[in-house]
Amino acid sequence: MIYPLHFEELIGIKKIKDLIKSRCKGETGKLLVDNVIALYNIRLINKELQITAEMKSLCMLKSEYPAASYNPISKTIKHLEIENKTLDLESIISIRDVLSKLKTQLNFIKKLNINEYPELTDLAQKVNFPQFVITRIDQIISKNGNIKDSASPTLNNIRKDLLQSKREVSGKLQNLLTQIKSKGWLSNDLSATIVNGRVVLPIDSTHKRKIKGIIHDESATGKTSYIEPDEVLIQNNEIRSLELAEQREIEKILFELTNDLRPYSSEIDNAEKIIAKLDFLRAKALFAIEINAIKPGLNNESVFNIVRGRHPLLEYNYKNTNKEVIPISINVNNQNRIIVISGPNAGGKSVALKTIVLIQYMTQCGMLVPVGGTSEIGIFNNFFIELGDQQSIENDLSTYSSHLLNMKYFLNNSNANTLILIDEFGSGTDPEIGGAIAESILNSLVETQCKGVVTTHYTNLKLFAANTSGVENAAMLIDNKEMMPLYQLEIGLPGSSYAIEIAHRTGLPNHVIELARQKAGNNHTDFDKHLRKVLRDKRYYEQKRLTIKKQEKDLDKITQLYTDKLKSIKEKEKKILQQTKTESEDLIKEINKKIENTIREIKEANADKEITKQLRKDIQNFATKTDNKLKEKTSKGNLDNEINFENQITNKRLIKRGENPPKPEKVNIDPSEIHIGSKVKIKGQESMGEVTDLGETNAVVCFGQIYMSIEKSKLEKVNQDEYSSYKKHSSNNNKSGFIFNESLREFKPYIDIRGYNAEEALEAVTELFDRAVVLNVKELKILHGKGNGILRQYIRHFLNNQAEVLACKDEDIRFGGAGITVVELK
């Protein structure tokens, strides 16, 4: 459904149709252009766009495509369908002309690569071409359009007799001419001619009575008389008789030919439609080339995302000039359903509106459109538009009354598949009341779930768009220094009318402008500025929110991936332990059996020295062999193979999901620095341990069974030999227990951070908290003072986010109250 009835004229599609028609080769193709209407089935739209895009490619790459002019034959086909109706020679020639030109084009298309031109080749292959019609016509009519002598034996005989008679008449007339010229009755530069179908001689009128014959005519001056001499009268009669006989035979031949063609009338009609279709497609393609149009992406929903869209008519008009069409980008979807465009007068709001509707409507009409390659156009079932002055003198309607009638129609008929476009929304009446009515109408349109674009100057509509879900502001930008429009559309921010600034540029007297400024007040001019700032911040944080959401989603994927991997590893570990247990039991049984056999053999040999020695050697070989088996099972290579196998499985899963597997990073470790795995000791002490984790300033060190968080500066790195020697000497005593007890005894469960800034306080509290967790301390006290409570809030916010913290509370009022935070640990 489109509204109003002159919708196509309003948006400019009629001008585009006229430009396409001017590129057609035949009237039938032009008729197809006139009959173009919007399509509402995405499959049909895609098919029409695809075949047009293929024709565009064909026109650009294959300049030899045999397009040619042709005559309309629809009326001829209707006559052909009438029984006993004879087609004239010209009509039959037109049929042959259309079929011949269509055949040439079809043959050309059939030779194309089917992968590059699937729709065009499919169209050509499906045509049921009536080759018999061309063959039959060629049997009767020559290439220059005459009935052939061989069309029938009777015609052949008539034409032979006719030719013979004309030769005889010509010979007699030549003799008469020689005689008459010798007597001076005929000028030497004149000869026999044809008058009323009779061969005559042009005789000087003063001598006309000297020649026996029939006078057929005279010249305008009367000085020359055209006389048919008696000598050729009978033969001329014979010639005339033969000519009439020839005409009757030709009519008979055409009647028979028409009867032969009649069964193929539907195929001929289809052929005309196909050549018109190809003509129509070529015209659309040529226009698309001129405006740099492409086939956009399609979406089955009633939405659109126009990227770098240009007005088709502006693109066409500017093609041979230095001017450039400024593209616009706009996305109307189920979240941002209606865009409210604001900005200065002559800033391009109406052009942007027409650009949007033209691109949408042209796409649904199967026309290529001037947009960027990532554009995506949806399907709308209804197009409602209001542009320009709608005043109607005939219906006694003012501009605003007409506007309200249009809005009534929009409200009654809009739904989620409707595209509405309103220019200068709410104008034409008192601004305050008009703005209120416009806002109410816009609110109702939002409730219908329709999509659309409106332009306005009203501040209340900008504010409504900023505060209403489903509505988005947009601005036509202006050069703030030159006060010249940039014709650029920016989504997300409202535009300013810049009325005061434009008044300055146009030269309006300063005192008039100043008075206007005073009457308007600063609130009005500041409102747009503040609204733009708020919306800019809103967009920034919305973008941040989306980024965080995406990162969380990616993190969830990675977490799940490694959870699955860990689960798999644990299952394999369980399986390996079970297998090892089984193998160990088998090995013990085998050892026991070997020992029992050895003891039995020694007894049987009565402890013979040589036999005992050999059995001892066998036992040693068995032990060595068993030891090698165990080493082989627990070798690093096997462990590496297990790890590599797990990594391969993980990488395959990532590739299957369309993600790139993580590449291993090469890390260069400075031997002099402390890193994870380093062997260290506390400066001034003998206890040694291994670093298991690192922070910016602290390191987690494992001393036996105890883990401690210690500042890096308090650690000293030791080499592997020193550490191995320490472990050997400390295996029989518990050094780590001493360290733990000593650390617990020296630990103070409180801290004074008064006078610290937030960063210093957090660092000190973090160190205290880490040590308390390691030493299993259950309560801490932090003295921060009261002041404005900022440091207290900062520290408590940190502590409340720690999993080991049970609660944070104020100290008893008697001992400091809110100036001290008591931390209870799990």
C-alpha positions in Angstrom: 0.0 0.0 0.0 1.3 3.4 -0.9 0.0 6.8 0.3 -0.8 9.3 -1.2 -1.7 8.3 -4.7 0.9 10.6 -6.2 3.6 9.0 -4.0 5.9 8.2 -6.9 5.7 11.7 -8.2 6.5 13.1 -4.7 9.6 11.0 -4.2 11.0 11.4 -7.7 10.7 7.8 -9.0 8.8 9.0 -12.1 11.9 11.0 -13.2 14.0 8.0 -12.7 11.6 5.9 -14.8 11.8 8.5 -17.6 15.6 8.3 -17.6 15.4 4.5 -17.8 12.8 4.7 -20.6 15.1 6.9 -22.7 17.6 4.0 -22.7 15.1 1.5 -24.1 15.4 0.3 -27.7 11.7 -0.4 -28.2 8.3 0.8 -27.1 7.4 -2.5 -25.4 10.4 -2.1 -23.2 9.3 1.4 -22.2 5.9 0.0 -21.3 7.6 -2.4 -18.9 9.3 0.6 -17.2 6.0 2.4 -16.8 4.4 -0.7 -15.2 7.2 -1.2 -12.6 5.7 -1.4 -9.1 7.1 -2.3 -5.7 7.5 -6.0 -4.9 6.9 -7.5 -1.4 8.4 -11.0 -1.8 12.1 -11.1 -1.0 12.7 -14.0 -3.4 11.2 -12.0 -6.3 13.1 -8.9 -5.3 16.4 -10.7 -5.1 15.8 -12.4 -8.4 15.0 -9.1 -10.1 18.0 -7.4 -8.5 20.3 -10.3 -9.4 19.4 -10.4 -13.1 19.7 -6.6 -13.3 23.2 -6.8 -11.7 24.2 -9.5 -14.2 23.0 -7.3 -17.1 25.0 -4.4 -15.7 28.1 -6.6 -15.6 27.3 -7.7 -19.2 27.0 -4.1 -20.4 30.2 -3.1 -18.7 32.3 -6.1 -19.8 30.7 -7.2 -23.1 30.3 -4.2 -25.3 29.5 -6.4 -28.2 26.1 -7.4 -26.7 23.7 -7.3 -29.7 21.0 -4.9 -28.5 18.9 -3.5 -31.3 15.8 -1.5 -32.0 12.6 -3.4 -32.6 8.9 -2.6 -33.4 6.0 -3.5 -31.2 4.1 -6.5 -32.4 1.4 -6.9 -29.7 -1.4 -5.7 -32.1 -0.1 -7.9 -34.8 -0.3 -10.9 -32.4 -3.9 -10.1 -31.6 -4.8 -10.0 -35.3 -2.9 -13.3 -35.8 -5.1 -14.9 -33.2 -8.3 -14.0 -35.2 -9.4 -16.9 -37.4 -9.2 -16.2 -41.3 -7.5 -12.9 -40.6 -4.6 -12.2 -43.0 -1.6 -10.3 -41.8 -0.1 -7.8 -44.2 3.5 -8.0 -45.4 4.8 -5.3 -43.1 3.3 -7.1 -40.0 4.9 -10.4 -40.9 8.2 -8.7 -41.5 8.0 -7.1 -38.0 7.4 -10.5 -36.5 10.5 -11.9 -38.2 12.5 -8.8 -37.2 11.7 -9.3 -33.5 12.3 -13.0 -33.5 15.6 -12.6 -35.4 16.9 -10.0 -33.0 15.8 -12.0 -30.0 17.5 -15.1 -31.3 20.8 -13.2 -31.7 20.6 -11.9 -28.1 19.6 -15.4 -26.7 22.5 -17.0 -28.5 24.9 -14.4 -27.1 23.6 -15.0 -23.5 23.7 -18.8 -23.8 27.5 -18.6 -24.4 28.1 -16.7 -21.1 29.6 -18.4 -18.0 26.6 -19.8 -16.1 28.4 -19.2 -12.8 28.9 -15.5 -13.5 25.4 -14.9 -15.1 23.1 -17.6 -13.6 19.8 -15.7 -13.9 20.4 -14.4 -17.5 21.5 -17.8 -18.7 18.6 -19.4 -17.0 16.2 -17.0 -18.7 17.7 -17.7 -22.1 17.6 -21.5 -21.7 14.0 -21.5 -20.7 12.7 -19.6 -23.8 10.7 -21.8 -26.1 11.9 -20.2 -29.3 9.6 -20.6 -32.4 12.3 -21.3 -35.0 9.7 -22.6 -37.4 8.2 -19.1 -37.7 11.5 -17.6 -38.9 12.1 -20.5 -41.2 8.6 -20.3 -42.7 8.7 -16.5 -43.2 12.2 -16.8 -44.8 10.7 -19.2 -47.4 8.2 -16.7 -48.5 9.8 -13.3 -47.9 13.3 -12.2 -48.9 15.7 -10.3 -46.7 14.8 -7.0 -48.3 11.1 -7.5 -47.5 9.7 -8.7 -50.9 7.6 -11.8 -51.6 9.9 -14.3 -53.3 9.1 -15.6 -56.8 9.4 -19.1 -55.4 6.6 -18.4 -52.9 4.3 -20.4 -55.2 4.5 -21.9 -58.7 1.6 -19.6 -59.9 3.4 -16.5 -58.7 6.6 -17.6 -60.4 4.7 -18.1 -63.8 2.9 -14.7 -63.4 6.1 -12.9 -62.8 7.8 -14.5 -65.7 4.9 -13.5 -68.1 4.9 -10.0 -66.6 8.6 -9.6 -67.1 8.3 -10.8 -70.7 5.5 -8.4 -71.5 7.3 -5.5 -70.0 10.4 -6.2 -72.1 8.2 -6.3 -75.3 6.5 -3.0 -74.4 9.9 -1.4 -73.5 11.3 -2.5 -77.0 8.3 -1.0 -78.9 8.4 2.2 -76.9 12.1 2.6 -77.6 11.4 2.4 -81.3 8.7 5.0 -81.0 10.9 7.3 -79.0 13.6 7.2 -81.7 11.0 8.2 -84.3 9.3 10.9 -82.3 12.7 12.4 -81.2 13.8 12.5 -84.8 10.6 14.5 -85.7 11.3 16.9 -82.7 8.1 16.0 -80.9 10.0 14.9 -77.8 13.0 16.5 -76.0 16.1 14.4 -76.2 16.5 14.3 -72.4 13.1 12.7 -71.9 12.1 9.0 -71.9 9.1 6.7 -71.2 7.6 7.0 -67.7 4.7 5.5 -65.7 1.4 7.3 -65.1 -1.5 5.6 -63.3 0.2 2.3 -63.7 0.5 2.7 -67.5 3.7 3.1 -69.5 3.4 6.5 -71.4 5.5 8.9 -73.4 6.0 12.6 -72.4 5.0 14.4 -75.8 5.2 18.1 -76.4 1.5 19.3 -76.2 1.7 21.0 -79.5 2.3 17.6 -81.2 -0.1 15.5 -79.1 -2.6 15.0 -81.9 0.0 13.7 -84.2 0.3 10.5 -82.1 -2.5 7.9 -81.9 -3.1 6.9 -78.3 -4.7 7.7 -75.0 -3.8 10.9 -73.1 -3.5 9.9 -69.4 -2.3 13.2 -67.9 -0.7 16.6 -68.6 2.0 18.5 -66.7 1.1 21.4 -64.4 2.0 23.9 -67.2 0.2 22.0 -69.8 3.2 22.0 -72.1 3.7 18.2 -71.8 1.1 15.5 -72.4 1.5 11.9 -71.2 0.3 9.6 -74.1 0.0 5.9 -74.2 0.5 5.0 -77.9 -1.9 2.6 -79.6 1.0 0.3 -80.4 1.5 -0.7 -76.7 -2.1 -0.3 -75.5 -3.0 -4.0 -75.7 0.3 -5.1 -74.1 -0.1 -2.5 -71.3 -3.5 -4.0 -70.6 -1.9 -7.4 -70.5 0.7 -6.1 -68.0 -2.0 -4.6 -65.8 -3.9 -7.8 -65.9 -0.8 -9.7 -64.8 -0.1 -7.3 -62.0 -3.6 -7.8 -60.6 -3.1 -11.5 -60.9 0.2 -11.1 -59.0 -1.5 -9.2 -56.2 -4.2 -11.8 -55.9 -1.6 -14.5 -55.6 0.4 -12.6 -53.0 -2.8 -12.1 -50.9 -3.4 -15.9 -51.2 0.2 -16.6 -50.1 0.0 -14.2 -47.2 -3.3 -15.8 -46.1 -1.7 -19.3 -46.2 1.4 -18.0 -44.3 -0.8 -16.4 -41.7 -2.6 -19.7 -41.1 0.8 -21.4 -40.8 2.0 -18.9 -38.1 -1.3 -18.8 -36.1 -0.5 -21.9 -34.0 2.6 -20.2 -32.8 0.9 -17.0 -31.6 1.6 -17.7 -27.9 5.3 -18.4 -28.6 5.5 -15.2 -30.6 3.8 -13.3 -27.9 6.3 -14.7 -25.3 9.2 -13.8 -27.6 8.1 -10.2 -27.6 7.9 -10.2 -23.8 11.4 -11.7 -23.6 13.0 -9.1 -25.9 11.1 -6.4 -24.0 12.4 -7.8 -20.7 16.0 -7.9 -22.0 15.5 -4.3 -23.3 14.1 -3.3 -19.9 17.0 -4.9 -18.0 19.6 -3.3 -20.2 18.0 0.1 -19.7 18.0 -0.4 -15.9 21.6 -1.6 -16.1 22.8 1.4 -18.2 21.2 3.8 -15.7 22.7 1.9 -12.8 26.2 2.3 -14.4 25.6 6.0 -14.7 24.7 6.5 -11.0 27.3 3.9 -9.7 24.5 1.7 -8.4 24.9 -1.8 -7.0 22.8 -4.7 -5.7 22.4 -4.2 -1.9 22.1 -6.9 0.7 18.5 -7.9 1.5 16.7 -8.6 4.8 13.3 -10.2 5.1 12.4 -7.9 8.1 11.0 -4.4 7.8 14.3 -2.7 8.5 17.1 -1.1 6.6 20.8 -0.2 7.0 21.8 2.3 4.4 25.6 2.8 4.2 26.9 5.7 2.2 23.7 6.1 0.3 23.4 8.9 -2.4 20.4 10.5 -4.0 20.0 8.8 -7.4 18.9 11.9 -9.3 21.7 14.0 -7.7 24.2 11.3 -8.5 23.0 11.4 -12.2 23.0 15.2 -12.4 26.4 15.6 -10.9 28.1 12.9 -12.9 29.7 15.2 -15.5 30.4 18.1 -13.1 32.9 18.8 -10.3 30.2 18.5 -7.7 30.0 15.5 -5.4 27.0 14.0 -3.7 27.5 13.8 0.1 26.6 10.2 1.1 24.5 9.5 4.2 24.4 6.4 6.5 21.3 5.5 8.5 20.2 2.3 10.3 16.5 1.8 11.1 15.9 -1.4 13.0 13.7 -3.0 15.6 15.5 -1.1 18.4 15.8 2.3 16.7 12.6 2.3 14.7 12.0 6.0 14.1 14.8 8.6 13.3 14.1 12.3 14.1 16.3 14.4 11.9 16.8 18.1 12.9 19.1 20.8 11.7 19.2 24.2 9.9 17.0 25.2 7.0 18.5 24.2 3.6 20.7 21.8 5.5 19.7 18.7 3.6 17.0 17.2 5.8 14.4 16.9 2.9 17.1 15.5 0.5 18.1 13.0 3.1 14.5 12.0 3.6 14.0 11.5 -0.2 17.3 9.7 -0.5 16.1 7.1 2.1 12.7 6.5 0.6 14.1 6.4 -3.0 16.7 3.8 -2.1 14.2 1.7 -0.3 11.5 1.9 -2.9 13.9 1.4 -5.9 15.2 -1.7 -4.2 11.7 -3.2 -3.9 11.1 -2.2 -7.5 14.1 -4.4 -8.6 16.4 -1.4 -9.4 20.0 -1.2 -8.4 20.7 1.7 -5.9 23.7 4.0 -5.2 24.8 2.7 -1.8 27.9 1.2 -0.1 28.6 -2.5 -0.4 27.6 -3.3 3.2 24.1 -1.8 3.0 21.2 -4.0 3.8 17.6 -3.3 2.7 14.5 -4.9 4.2 11.0 -5.3 2.9 8.1 -2.9 3.7 4.5 -3.6 2.8 3.3 0.0 3.3 4.9 3.3 2.2 3.3 6.5 3.7 4.9 9.9 3.0 4.1 13.5 3.5 6.3 16.0 1.7 5.9 19.7 1.0 2.8 21.9 1.0 -0.4 19.7 1.1 -2.8 22.7 0.8 -5.9 21.8 -1.2 -8.1 24.7 -2.6 -10.5 22.2 -4.2 -11.2 20.5 -0.9 -11.1 23.7 1.1 -8.2 22.4 3.2 -5.4 24.4 4.7 -1.8 23.1 4.9 -2.2 22.1 8.5 -5.6 20.5 8.0 -4.3 18.4 5.2 -1.3 17.5 7.4 -3.7 16.3 10.2 -5.7 14.2 7.7 -2.5 12.6 6.6 -1.6 11.8 10.2 -5.0 10.3 10.8 -4.5 8.0 7.8 -1.0 7.1 9.1 -2.2 6.3 12.6 -5.1 4.2 11.3 -3.1 2.1 8.9 0.4 1.8 10.2 1.9 -1.4 11.5 5.3 -3.0 12.0 5.7 -3.4 8.2 5.0 0.2 7.4 7.6 2.9 6.5 6.5 6.5 7.3 8.3 9.6 6.1 7.2 13.0 7.3 8.9 16.3 6.3 8.8 19.3 8.7 6.7 17.4 11.2 4.2 19.5 13.1 4.8 22.8 11.2 2.0 24.9 9.8 0.3 26.1 13.0 1.1 27.6 16.4 4.6 26.2 17.4 3.6 25.3 21.0 0.4 23.6 20.1 1.7 22.1 16.9 4.7 20.7 18.7 2.5 19.1 21.4 0.3 17.5 18.8 3.3 16.3 16.8 4.8 14.7 19.9 1.5 13.0 20.7 1.2 11.7 17.1 4.8 10.5 17.2 4.2 8.7 20.5 1.2 6.9 18.9 3.3 6.0 15.8 5.9 4.5 18.1 3.3 2.3 19.6 2.3 0.9 16.2 5.9 -0.5 15.8 6.2 1.2 12.4 9.6 2.3 11.0 10.2 5.8 9.7 12.1 9.0 9.4 10.8 12.5 10.3 12.4 15.9 10.0 11.6 18.8 12.4 12.8 22.0 14.1 10.8 21.4 17.3 12.8 21.1 20.5 10.2 19.0 22.3 10.4 16.3 19.5 14.2 16.2 19.9 13.8 15.7 23.7 11.1 13.1 23.1 13.5 11.2 20.8 16.2 11.4 23.5 14.0 9.9 26.2 11.8 7.4 24.3 12.8 3.8 23.5 12.6 3.0 19.8 13.3 6.7 18.7 16.7 8.1 17.9 17.9 11.7 17.2 19.9 12.6 14.1 21.4 15.9 12.9 22.3 17.5 9.6 25.7 19.0 10.3 26.7 22.6 9.7 30.1 24.4 9.5 30.0 26.4 12.8 32.5 28.9 11.5 31.1 29.6 8.0 27.5 28.7 8.9 27.3 26.7 5.7 25.6 23.3 5.6 27.8 20.2 5.3 24.9 17.9 4.2 26.3 15.2 6.5 23.9 13.1 8.6 25.1 12.2 12.2 23.0 9.7 14.0 22.5 9.9 17.8 22.7 13.7 18.2 20.0 16.3 17.7 20.6 19.2 15.3 20.4 22.9 15.9 18.5 25.3 13.7 21.2 27.9 14.1 18.6 30.6 13.4 20.5 33.4 15.1 23.8 32.5 13.4 22.2 32.2 10.0 20.4 35.5 10.6 23.9 37.1 11.1 25.2 35.5 7.9 22.3 36.8 5.8 23.0 40.4 7.0 20.0 41.0 9.2 20.6 44.2 11.3 22.4 43.5 14.5 19.9 45.3 16.7 17.1 43.1 15.4 19.2 39.9 16.0 20.1 41.1 19.5 16.5 41.8 20.4 15.5 38.4 19.2 18.2 36.8 21.3 17.0 38.6 24.4 13.4 37.5 23.8 14.4 33.9 23.2 16.6 33.9 26.4 19.7 31.8 27.1 17.7 28.7 28.2 16.5 28.0 24.6 19.9 28.4 23.0 21.6 26.4 25.8 19.1 23.5 25.7 20.4 22.1 22.4 24.0 22.3 23.6 23.2 20.4 26.8 21.0 17.8 25.1 23.8 17.1 22.6 26.3 16.6 25.4 24.0 14.3 27.3 23.3 12.2 24.2 27.0 12.1 23.3 27.8 10.7 26.8 24.9 8.2 26.5 26.3 6.9 23.2 29.8 6.6 24.7 28.6 4.5 27.7 26.3 2.5 25.5 29.2 1.6 23.3 31.2 0.7 26.4 28.4 -1.5 27.7 28.3 -3.4 24.4 32.1 -3.8 24.4 32.0 -5.2 27.9 29.1 -7.5 27.1 31.1 -8.8 24.1 34.2 -9.3 26.2 32.2 -11.2 28.9 30.7 -13.4 26.2 34.2 -14.2 24.9 35.4 -14.8 28.4 32.5 -17.2 29.0 33.5 -19.1 25.9 37.1 -19.3 27.0 36.1 -20.3 30.6 33.8 -23.0 29.3 36.5 -24.2 26.9 39.1 -24.6 29.6 36.5 -26.0 32.1 35.9 -28.8 29.5 39.6 -29.2 29.0 40.2 -29.5 32.8 37.4 -32.0 33.1 38.9 -34.0 30.3 42.3 -33.9 31.9 40.9 -35.1 35.2 39.1 -37.9 33.6 42.3 -38.9 31.8 44.2 -38.6 35.1 41.7 -40.9 36.8 42.0 -43.3 34.0 45.8 -43.2 34.1 45.8 -43.8 37.9 43.5 -46.7 37.5 45.6 -48.1 34.8 48.8 -47.6 36.8 47.3 -49.2 39.8 46.3 -52.3 37.7 49.7 -52.5 36.1 51.4 -52.0 39.5 49.4 -54.9 41.0 50.3 -57.1 38.0 53.9 -56.1 38.4 53.9 -57.0 42.1 52.4 -60.3 41.3 55.1 -60.9 38.7 57.9 -59.9 41.1 56.5 -62.2 43.8 56.2 -65.0 41.4 59.8 -64.5 40.3 61.1 -64.4 43.9 59.1 -67.5 44.8 60.5 -69.4 41.7 64.0 -68.2 42.6 63.8 -69.4 46.2 62.3 -72.8 45.0 65.2 -73.2 42.5 67.8 -72.4 45.1 66.3 -75.0 47.5 66.1 -77.6 44.7 69.8 -76.9 43.9 70.8 -77.2 47.6 72.2 -73.7 47.5 74.7 -74.5 44.8 77.1 -71.6 44.5 77.1 -71.3 40.7 73.4 -71.8 40.4 72.7 -69.3 43.1 75.1 -66.8 41.4 73.2 -67.2 38.1 69.8 -66.8 39.8 71.0 -63.6 41.5 72.1 -62.3 38.1 68.6 -63.2 36.6 66.9 -61.3 39.5 69.2 -58.3 38.8 68.3 -58.3 35.1 64.6 -58.6 35.9 64.8 -55.7 38.3 66.6 -53.6 35.6 64.0 -54.5 33.0 61.2 -53.6 35.4 62.8 -50.3 36.3 63.2 -49.3 32.6 59.5 -50.1 32.1 58.5 -47.7 34.9 60.8 -45.0 33.6 59.3 -45.3 30.1 55.8 -45.0 31.4 56.6 -41.9 33.4 59.0 -40.2 31.0 58.6 -36.5 30.1 58.1 -37.5 26.5 54.9 -39.3 27.3 53.7 -36.5 29.4 54.4 -34.0 26.6 52.5 -36.3 24.2 49.5 -36.2 26.5 49.7 -32.4 26.7 50.2 -32.0 23.0 47.2 -34.3 22.4 45.0 -32.2 24.7 46.2 -29.0 22.9 45.4 -30.5 19.5 41.8 -31.4 20.7 41.4 -27.9 22.0 42.6 -26.3 18.8 40.3 -28.4 16.7 37.3 -27.3 18.8 38.3 -23.7 18.4 38.6 -24.1 14.6 35.3 -25.8 14.4 33.6 -22.9 16.2 35.2 -20.5 13.7 37.8 -19.1 16.2 41.5 -18.9 15.8 43.5 -21.2 18.3 45.8 -19.3 20.6 49.4 -19.1 19.4 52.1 -20.0 21.9 54.0 -17.0 23.0 57.8 -16.9 23.3 58.8 -15.5 26.7 62.4 -14.4 27.2 63.2 -14.8 31.0 66.0 -12.9 32.5 68.0 -15.4 34.6 68.9 -12.7 37.2 65.2 -11.8 37.8 62.8 -13.7 40.1 60.1 -15.5 38.1 57.6 -18.3 38.7 59.6 -21.4 39.5 62.7 -19.5 40.8 64.4 -20.8 44.0 64.6 -18.0 46.6 65.3 -17.3 50.3 64.4 -14.4 52.5 67.3 -12.0 52.9 69.0 -12.6 56.3 67.4 -16.1 56.7 68.4 -19.6 55.7 64.9 -20.9 54.7 64.6 -21.5 51.0 61.4 -22.0 48.9 60.0 -21.9 45.3 58.1 -19.0 43.8 54.6 -20.1 42.7 53.0 -16.8 41.7 54.0 -13.2 41.0 52.4 -9.8 41.4 53.7 -6.4 40.7 55.5 -6.0 44.0 54.9 -9.3 45.9 55.7 -13.0 45.2 54.0 -16.1 46.6 56.7 -18.5 47.9 56.2 -22.1 48.9 58.2 -23.1 52.0 57.5 -26.7 52.4 53.8 -26.9 53.0 53.4 -23.2 53.8 52.7 -20.5 51.2 53.6 -16.9 52.0 53.2 -13.5 50.2 56.5 -11.6 50.5 57.7 -8.4 48.9 60.1 -9.2 46.0 62.7 -6.7 47.5 63.0 -9.0 50.5 63.8 -12.1 48.5 67.1 -13.3 47.3 67.5 -15.7 44.4 69.6 -18.9 44.9 70.9 -21.4 42.3 69.6 -24.9 41.9 72.6 -26.5 43.6 72.1 -24.4 46.8 68.4 -25.2 46.8 69.0 -29.0 46.3 71.6 -29.0 49.2 69.2 -27.1 51.4 66.3 -29.5 50.7 68.6 -32.5 51.4 69.7 -31.1 54.8 66.3 -29.9 55.8 64.4 -33.1 54.9 64.5 -34.3 58.6 63.4 -31.1 60.2 60.6 -28.6 59.7 62.2 -25.3 58.8 59.0 -24.0 57.3 57.1 -24.6 60.6 59.7 -22.3 62.2 59.2 -19.6 59.6 55.4 -19.9 59.9 55.5 -19.6 63.7 58.0 -16.8 63.6 55.9 -14.9 61.0 52.7 -15.4 63.0 54.4 -14.1 66.2 55.7 -11.0 64.4 52.4 -10.3 62.6 50.4 -7.2 63.7 46.6 -7.4 62.8 46.1 -3.7 62.5 47.4 -0.7 60.4 47.2 3.1 60.6 46.7 4.6 57.1 45.8 8.2 58.2 47.4 10.7 55.9 47.8 8.2 53.0 46.3 8.9 49.6 43.9 6.3 48.1 46.6 4.5 46.2 49.1 4.3 49.1 46.3 3.2 51.5 45.1 0.4 49.1 48.7 -0.9 48.7 49.2 -1.0 52.5 45.8 -2.7 53.2 46.4 -5.2 50.4 49.7 -6.3 51.9 48.2 -6.6 55.4 45.2 -8.6 54.0 47.4 -11.0 52.1 49.6 -11.8 55.1 46.5 -12.2 57.3 45.0 -14.8 54.8 48.3 -16.7 54.6 48.6 -16.8 58.4 44.9 -17.6 58.9 44.2 -14.5 61.0 40.5 -14.0 61.6 40.2 -10.3 62.3 42.0 -7.1 61.2 41.6 -3.4 62.2 42.3 -0.5 59.9 42.6 3.0 61.3 41.7 5.5 58.6 40.0 8.4 60.5 36.6 9.9 59.9 37.0 13.0 57.8 34.6 13.0 54.8 34.5 9.2 54.8 36.1 8.9 51.3 39.1 6.8 52.4 36.8 4.5 54.4 34.5 3.9 51.5 37.4 3.3 49.1 39.0 0.7 51.4 35.7 -1.0 52.3 34.7 -1.2 48.6 38.0 -3.1 48.0 37.5 -5.4 51.0 33.9 -6.2 50.2 34.9 -7.6 46.8 37.4 -10.1 48.4 36.1 -13.7 48.7 37.9 -14.2 52.1 36.1 -11.3 53.8 33.0 -12.1 55.9 32.1 -8.6 56.9 33.4 -5.0 57.3 32.0 -2.9 60.2 32.7 0.2 62.4 34.7 -0.3 65.6 32.8 0.0 68.9 32.0 3.7 69.6 34.1 3.6 72.7 37.2 2.6 70.7 37.0 4.9 67.7 33.6 4.1 66.0 33.5 5.0 62.2 37.2 6.0 62.2 38.2 2.3 62.4 37.1 -0.5 60.1 37.0 -4.0 61.7 37.5 -6.8 59.0 36.2 -10.3 59.8 37.9 -13.0 57.7 36.7 -16.5 56.9 
